[in-house]
C-alpha cells in the first residue's frame, strides 16, 4: 500500500527515477514498434478510406436517428436541438417554396401569356410571404433562444433554423424528432 501511495505523489526532480535509463537503441526500437502504420502506402490509404467511410456511416445513421453522439459538429448541442425542434413543430410557408417554384417554372414554360404572367405574379407574392414568414420565425426563435439559453452561445442558431425551414419536412436531416403542434 505504501508503494502505491508513493506512485501518486509527484517525484522530486533531483531524486533517482528507480529504473535504469534505457539505451538509445532500445528507446528507438520501442518507438518504432508502437507505430502501426502499414509499410505499404496503398494499404495505408485503404485503411484511411475505410476509417473515413465508417465515420461517414456513423454520421449518416446519426442524422437519420437523431443520435447526438455522432452528429456532425454543425448539428450538435442543446441549442441546435432546440432550434430543430422549434422549427419542426411549426408550419411555415418556406417549406413549400421548392415545390411551388417547380409549379411556377412549369407554368412559365406554357405558351399562354396569361398563365405566364399569373405564375410570375404568384411567385412574387409567395416570395414576399416567405420573407415575412422568415422574419416572424426568426424573431420568435431568437426570443425563445434568449429565454431558454440565457448564458449560452446561440450564434448562428437562427440562420441554422431558417435554412432548415427551407427544406421540406420529409427531407430534413437530422430527422424531425417532434410532431407538428408539439412545443419543444
C-alpha positions as CSV (number, residue, x, y, z in Angstrom):
1,X,0.0,0.0,0.0
2,X,2.8,2.4,0.8
3,X,4.4,1.8,-2.6
4,X,1.1,2.6,-4.4
5,X,0.7,5.9,-2.4
6,X,4.3,6.9,-3.3
7,X,3.5,6.5,-7.0
8,X,0.7,9.1,-6.9
9,X,2.9,11.7,-5.3
10,X,4.9,14.0,-7.6
11,X,8.6,13.0,-7.7
12,X,11.4,15.3,-6.7
13,X,13.3,16.2,-9.9
14,X,16.6,15.5,-8.1
15,X,15.6,12.0,-6.9
16,X,16.5,8.9,-8.9
17,X,13.7,7.5,-11.1
18,X,14.0,4.0,-9.8
19,X,15.0,2.3,-13.1
20,X,18.0,2.4,-15.4
21,X,17.9,4.7,-18.4
22,X,17.3,2.7,-21.5
23,X,19.9,2.5,-24.2
24,X,19.3,4.7,-27.3
25,X,18.8,1.6,-29.4
26,X,16.2,0.2,-27.1
27,X,14.3,3.5,-26.9
28,X,14.3,3.8,-30.7
29,X,13.1,0.2,-31.1
30,X,10.3,0.9,-28.6
31,X,9.2,3.9,-30.6
32,X,9.3,2.1,-33.9
33,X,7.2,-0.8,-32.7
34,X,4.4,1.4,-31.3
35,X,3.7,2.9,-34.7
36,X,1.2,0.6,-36.5
37,X,1.2,2.4,-39.9
38,X,1.5,-0.2,-42.7
39,X,4.6,0.0,-44.8
40,X,2.7,-0.2,-48.0
41,X,1.4,3.2,-49.0
42,X,-1.7,1.8,-50.8
43,X,-2.6,-0.2,-47.7
44,X,-2.3,2.9,-45.5
45,X,-4.6,4.8,-47.9
46,X,-7.1,2.0,-48.0
47,X,-7.2,1.9,-44.2
48,X,-7.7,5.7,-44.0
49,X,-10.5,5.4,-46.6
50,X,-12.1,2.6,-44.5
51,X,-11.9,4.7,-41.3
52,X,-13.4,7.7,-43.1
53,X,-16.2,5.6,-44.6
54,X,-17.1,4.2,-41.1
55,X,-17.2,7.7,-39.7
56,X,-19.4,8.9,-42.5
57,X,-21.7,5.9,-42.0
58,X,-22.0,6.7,-38.3
59,X,-22.8,10.3,-39.0
60,X,-25.4,9.4,-41.7
61,X,-27.1,6.9,-39.2
62,X,-27.0,9.6,-36.5
63,X,-28.6,12.1,-38.9
64,X,-31.4,9.6,-39.6
65,X,-31.8,8.5,-35.9
66,X,-31.0,11.8,-34.2
67,X,-28.2,10.2,-32.1
68,X,-26.5,13.2,-30.6
69,X,-23.1,11.4,-30.1
70,X,-22.3,11.0,-33.8
71,X,-23.9,14.1,-35.3
72,X,-21.7,16.5,-37.3
73,X,-20.5,19.5,-35.3
74,X,-22.9,21.8,-37.1
75,X,-25.9,19.9,-35.6
76,X,-24.6,19.1,-32.1
77,X,-25.7,20.7,-28.8
78,X,-28.7,21.7,-26.9
79,X,-29.2,25.0,-28.7
80,X,-29.2,23.3,-32.1
81,X,-31.5,20.5,-30.9
82,X,-33.9,23.2,-29.5
83,X,-33.7,25.1,-32.8
84,X,-34.5,21.9,-34.8
85,X,-37.5,21.1,-32.5
86,X,-38.7,24.7,-32.7
87,X,-38.7,24.7,-36.5
88,X,-40.1,21.2,-36.9
89,X,-43.0,21.8,-34.6
90,X,-44.4,24.6,-36.8
91,X,-45.9,25.0,-40.2
92,X,-44.2,27.6,-42.4
93,X,-44.6,28.9,-45.9
94,X,-40.9,28.5,-46.7
95,X,-41.0,24.7,-46.7
96,X,-43.3,24.8,-49.7
97,X,-41.1,27.2,-51.6
98,X,-39.3,24.5,-53.7
99,X,-42.4,22.6,-54.8
100,X,-44.1,26.0,-55.5
101,X,-41.1,27.1,-57.6
102,X,-41.3,23.9,-59.7
103,X,-45.0,24.6,-60.4
104,X,-44.2,28.2,-61.3
105,X,-41.4,27.1,-63.6
106,X,-43.8,24.7,-65.4
107,X,-46.4,27.4,-65.8
108,X,-43.9,29.9,-67.1
109,X,-42.9,27.4,-69.9
110,X,-46.5,27.1,-71.1
111,X,-47.1,29.3,-74.1
112,X,-50.2,31.0,-72.7
113,X,-49.2,34.6,-71.8
114,X,-51.9,35.0,-69.2
115,X,-50.6,31.9,-67.3
116,X,-47.0,33.1,-67.6
117,X,-48.0,36.5,-66.1
118,X,-50.1,34.9,-63.4
119,X,-47.3,32.5,-62.4
120,X,-44.8,35.3,-62.2
121,X,-47.1,37.4,-60.1
122,X,-48.0,34.5,-57.8
123,X,-44.3,33.7,-57.4
124,X,-43.5,37.3,-56.4
125,X,-46.4,37.2,-53.9
126,X,-45.3,33.8,-52.5
127,X,-41.7,35.2,-52.2
128,X,-43.0,38.1,-50.1
129,X,-45.0,35.7,-47.9
130,X,-41.8,33.6,-47.4
131,X,-39.7,36.6,-46.4
132,X,-42.4,37.8,-44.0
133,X,-42.6,34.2,-42.6
134,X,-38.8,34.2,-42.2
135,X,-38.9,37.5,-40.3
136,X,-41.6,36.2,-38.0
137,X,-39.9,32.9,-37.4
138,X,-36.5,34.5,-36.9
139,X,-37.8,36.9,-34.3
140,X,-39.7,34.3,-32.3
141,X,-36.8,31.8,-32.4
142,X,-34.3,34.5,-31.3
143,X,-36.6,35.4,-28.4
144,X,-37.2,31.7,-27.4
145,X,-33.4,31.1,-27.5
146,X,-32.7,34.1,-25.3
147,X,-35.3,32.9,-22.8
148,X,-34.2,29.2,-22.8
149,X,-30.4,29.6,-23.1
150,X,-29.6,33.0,-21.5
151,X,-25.9,32.2,-20.7
152,X,-25.1,30.0,-23.8
153,X,-23.7,31.0,-27.2
154,X,-26.6,30.9,-29.6
155,X,-24.7,32.4,-32.5
156,X,-25.8,31.0,-35.9
157,X,-28.8,29.2,-34.4
158,X,-31.4,31.4,-36.1
159,X,-29.7,31.1,-39.5
160,X,-29.5,27.3,-38.9
161,X,-33.2,27.2,-38.2
162,X,-34.2,29.4,-41.1
163,X,-32.2,27.2,-43.5
164,X,-33.9,24.1,-42.0
165,X,-37.2,25.8,-42.7
166,X,-36.5,25.9,-46.4
167,X,-36.3,22.1,-46.6
168,X,-39.4,20.0,-46.9
169,X,-40.1,18.3,-43.6
170,X,-39.6,14.8,-45.0
171,X,-36.1,15.7,-46.4
172,X,-34.7,17.3,-43.3
173,X,-31.6,15.9,-41.6
174,X,-31.4,15.2,-38.7
175,X,-34.9,13.8,-39.0
176,X,-37.6,15.7,-37.1
177,X,-38.0,14.4,-33.5
178,X,-41.2,16.3,-32.7
179,X,-44.6,16.3,-34.4
180,X,-46.3,19.4,-35.7
181,X,-48.1,21.3,-32.9
182,X,-45.9,20.0,-30.1
183,X,-43.8,22.6,-28.5
184,X,-40.2,21.9,-27.6
